[in-house]
Amino acid sequence: MTDQPIAGTPPAAAMSHRPATGAKPLIVSGETLPALSLTPEELDRQRIVGFNSRDRRARPYHLLRTQIGKIMARNDWRMIGITSATPAAGKTFTSVNIAATLAATADSDVILCDLDFRRGSIGEMLNYVPDHGLGDYLAGNIADPHDVALRINDSKLVVLPTKPCAGSSTELLTTENFRTLMDRLHAMPAGAKMIFDLPPVFADDDAMICMEYLDAYLMVIDHGITTARQIEEGVRLLDPSPCVGTVLNRYKGGFADPYGYGYGDVYGMKRYN
């Protein structure tokens, strides 16, 4: 455990997918979208603290926002995945709150994209059940992924939710529609930042497939549950994608917020077990 939210300089991004030229941006920055209205009470109940700068529980996310923003700017990155070695480590909670904190000070839209097609947890955290999600677009059930986009209140946070899929999530990630989706996200304006809630690394090879399209990732670690070996193996499986840092969930000492979220070193290679 260190007292630095993120340390070190990650290696250059190893994105293997080369975006198609001439793709249409998925979202025009600032455009009017269907709104998902959440009251302050609902946000608090769902533990979404990133929008409220006065909430002391948001402080760790302010630090993450600054550190991640610096790394993204230095490397000209825009697309960051958030994953964990194992399920139930808190990656969706982290994804939503980092995206909300980024959106609170952003000049352009921040996109929060749910690529965990087995669970679709972002909608659940927002207390929202979509009629259609990204999985429906990938399966060919709707024509345009733009149709699932929602703006949270009047903020700059745009969410692309999905619903849990009954079939193979890996098959969805290898469709031409998935490549088109990622090309359209790559075509977003230069100022747009994108956060992707990924499946856990060991759930299948879904996270590895997704990282072929993204710049880097953040690893969420469940203190006392995730072992050092799982962390090391997770980073190895995602290699050569850069790990920008770790978030330590349910840490009971040191620098942590009231929910138990603390911070680890850049690759999370300490023995937490």
Helices and strands as residue ranges (DSSP letters): E 35-36, H 40-45, G 56-58, H 59-75, E 79-84, H 91-105, E 110-114, H 121-125, H 134-138, G 145-148, E 150-152, E 157-160, H 169-173, H 176-186, E 193-197, G 201-203, H 206-211, E 216-222, H 228-238, E 243-249, E 262-263
